[in-house]
Amino acid sequence: MKKRLQGLVAGVLIGTILTSGAVFAKTGTDIIEALYNNIKIYVDGVKIEPKDATGNVVEPFIYNGTTYLPVRAVGEAIGKTVTWDGAAHSVYLGDKPGDIQYMMDICPAFQFNSTYYEECTTQNGKYFEMGGKKYSNGFYATAITDANGNAGNSAFYNLDGKYKTLTFMAGAVDNQLSRDSEFRIYADDKLIKTVEIKIGNLPQKYTLNIDNALQLKIEMCASVNWASVGEIGMADIILN
């Protein structure tokens, strides 16, 4: 059954669309001919019934060979919050820029002593994998310890005393770690946490009290002296 629609798009909750094809950059109104054909939506094999904020069913449709889905219903079904910014005419699935203060964005390392250290952010498009999943907004580096048991790799961050807590995911970079290792985390030169990284374990989430520290230092250490054991990662590093 085909229906005439005024505007792009009646029945789509927040005035925008999630498409599987081209991206539109139009403003104003248009008249289109859309095909409603009892389109079903499944997420991980489970059927969902897309509804708007008031509980009304919102039906997907096809226009010019592209299937259009209600963005809020689909976003929430995959575990993403959906935000509509009317002033910017933008839809956000998940984090909205500026809502979360990722450390890599606001205070990247001003110094690092490392054989290898790589910062990955949403902005630079870089990522690494831990536990079979892609992570960003953090870094990965080589874990190494000298003959005296001191960390061979470390990174320094100027927090300027603005933050109380540090939250992050930590784990082994997939297929890059040969032996167990650890992060040692210092706030103003005081060791506040040792995070053990064991081969085969999934990445874990941590939240630390940094008590408005001026400086943060993170060391990447091997489990044995005079050894370099591969790469470990710290992702989704958030300051509050």
Sequence and secondary structure as in RCSB ss.txt:
>XXXX:A:sequence
MKKRLQGLVAGVLIGTILTSGAVFAKTGTDIIEALYNNIKIYVDGVKIEPKDATGNVVEPFIYNGTTYLPVRAVG
EAIGKTVTWDGAAHSVYLGDKPGDIQYMMDICPAFQFNSTYYEECTTQNGKYFEMGGKKYSNGFYATAITDANGN
AGNSAFYNLDGKYKTLTFMAGAVDNQLSRDSEFRIYADDKLIKTVEIKIGNLPQKYTLNIDNALQLKIEMCASVN
WASVGEIGMADIILN
>XXXX:A:secstr
 EEEEESTTTT TTS  EESS      S  EEEEE     EEETTEEE  B TTS B   EEETTEEEE HHHHH
HHTT  EEEETTTTEEEES  TTTS BHHHHS  SEEE S EEEE TTTT  EEETTEEE SEEEEEEEE TTS 
BSEEEEEE TT  SEEEEEEEEEEEEESS EEEEEEETTEEEEEEEE TT   EEEEEE TT SEEEEEEEESSS
SEEEEEEEEEEEEE 
